[in-house]
Amino acid sequence: MALKKIKHDVLRFTGNFILFFGINVLCKTLRITYLNKKVIDKLEHDGKNYVLAFWHGTMLLPWYLHRNKNFAALISKSKDGDLLCKILKRWNYNVIRGSSSVGGDVALSIMVNFAKNNSSIAITTDGPRGPAFKLKAGAVVTAKKSGLPLVLLGIGFKGKKLLKSWDAFQVPFFFTRANVVFSDPIYVKHKLSYDDTSKIIESCEMQLCMLQAEAEKFN
């Protein structure tokens, strides 16, 4: 039994290493065009943190682009989340485990604490189970309670493979073109009512859908 477990652990470690290496190589080959990147550049130049939100199906490139940047990331407690957690930790993310369905309140409190203590936050805002392109409250509420600006991010790949998953997860082809579109900073007032906060969430959902549509336009 011990030998079998050792073999299993070795295979799992090897698989994780190959996946991590492959993602890094893939992302390095992408020909990226940025739109409105001045927003992020200014925030980072001024030493200001922010909440970054993007769709679950496009998350591969955002996670890669914001590695080694003092980010905390919200990741589900699922088996897929376990794998992503290992990758993000190697990219120096502080990983928070939880979701809207499992450990949500605790995870939200931890995110707000990170945000209040000199950390940016990254969230796949329709994850981990969808429905796709339906913005959940986490990103907006974190921005509201922490005082950090919220930045929405649309990602488009010209050449890609769509997986048969609830989010139609996008895997870009090597050397393909990619568009990365940032919103202007969105400031959510701390004293907003529940109803007004809900309106902000709806507005952000519409805006993120528009950013995604813009990112998917290629000449």
Phi, psi and omega in degrees: 000320181296317180296319179298319179294319179299315179298318180298316181295321179295315180297319180295317179297317180297316179298317179296320180295316180297318179298313180299314180297316181297319179296317179299315180295315180302310183295327178292336181275346185292141178262099192263133170247128181258139174239128180064030180292344179302332178300310180291318180302318181292316179301314182289324178296323180276002179072028182257137176273169183201166175258123182251126183235136181209163182287147183302320184290347182249012196288343185305309183287317177303318178299317182294315185294332185252023175290155176057033184233027178061050178251145165255142185235137176268120184231140182292165179269015180282174177295321175298322178297325178300317180294313179297322179303316181296320179294313183295324178296326177288340174266013175067034170275147165275116188263128176251126182261127179159173180200183179294337183258333182229115177069026187296311183296317179296315180298320179297317179298319180293318178301315180297320178297317176299316182296326180281348183240051169065049175219140170278162185234136176240132184222132167275104200281354172247009183267175359268356185238001179085195006293154182298142176064024174247108188286120177275172192283341192308312184294314181294317181293322177297316177297319181296312185282336183264336185085002179280148174291148176259130177240126179266150187223120174259140183232130177228140177241132179290314177246126185201162173249128177263121180281156180273069180233168183302330182262004185048056186307133186261123174247111182289152173284154175301138174067012179282167177278145179224138174251134179236113188241119180261145172277168167290159179299139177246119180258124182255116183295138186297328186265013178299143176289169178301315181296318180292324177295320178298323178293322177297318179299315178297319180295319180294323177299314179298318182293320180293324175297321178293319178297320179295318179297321179294320181294334183271007177269123178232138178285000000 
